[in-house]
Amino acid sequence: MRPADELAELWAADSLNMEAIEAMDITGWRTYQLVYFLDQVLQKSPLPEGNVKRLSKMYPKISKAQNAELRLRWCQIILKNNLEAEYSKVKDFLHSQGKQKYTLPLYRAMWGGSEATRALAMETFSATAPQLHVNVQNYVKKILGLG
């Protein structure tokens, strides 16, 4: 886990040391290592301006992942860093995913964020509510103060 910790530290720095970042090869990392890395990045978020965009470009294996665990964390990072250009990824994930484990943390993150993320939460919930289990619907309603 040390390489993941070190890499997260590098990405959280005010000025990126691209040489050190590029020297770390994550191509062989297992999903659990990537999840741990993203958890560390999330803890250090919001990152300095532009760092998340660069991280996204550098690691398409993460930012374009189809794995739900990676997508959840990437969406949380997008929200915590107010990366409005990437909000569509959050919406797409919530449209494709109805599990409480993945939906509730994202709705909490959106509701606890900016006006834009709150609007995103309301818009996404109104579009996806019919496909959600009634219990998940009720939990999301509570988060959004709808009942």
Residue, then its C-alpha position, 0 to 999 in steps of 0.5 A: m500500500r505504500p506506493a499508493d500512499e506515496l502516489a496520493e501524496l504526490w497528487a495532493a501537492d501544490s506543485l506536481n512532481m510529474e517526474a516522480i508521478e510518471a516513475m510510478d507504474i500503476t499498470g500492474w496494480r490490482t483493483y484493491q490497490l487502485v481503490y486504496f489509492l483513490d480513497q487516499v486521494l479522496q481524503k486529501s481532496p479538494l486537491p490543488e486546482g488542475n490536479v484532478k484533471r491531470l490525474s484523470k488524463m494520466y490514468p484513463k484506467i481509473s477515470k474511465a473504469q467500468n468497475a463500480e468500486l473505482r467509479l464510486r470513488w472517482c465520482q466522489i473525487i469529482l464531487k469533492n473537487n467541484l469538477e463540473a465538467e465531469y458531473s456527467k460521469v456522476k449522473d451516468f453512474l447513478h443512472s446505471q447503478g441502483k445499489q444503496k452501497y453506491t448511490l447513498p454516498l454519492y447523494r450525500a456528497m452531492w447534497g453536502g456540496s455546492e448549489a450545482t451538485r445539489a441541483l445535480a442530485m435533484e435532477t438525477f434522483s427525479a430521473t432515476a427514482p423509478q428504477l431504484h428499490v423503494n428502500v433506496q428511494n426512501y433513503v435518498k429522499k431523506i438525504l435530499g430532505l424530501g420526506 
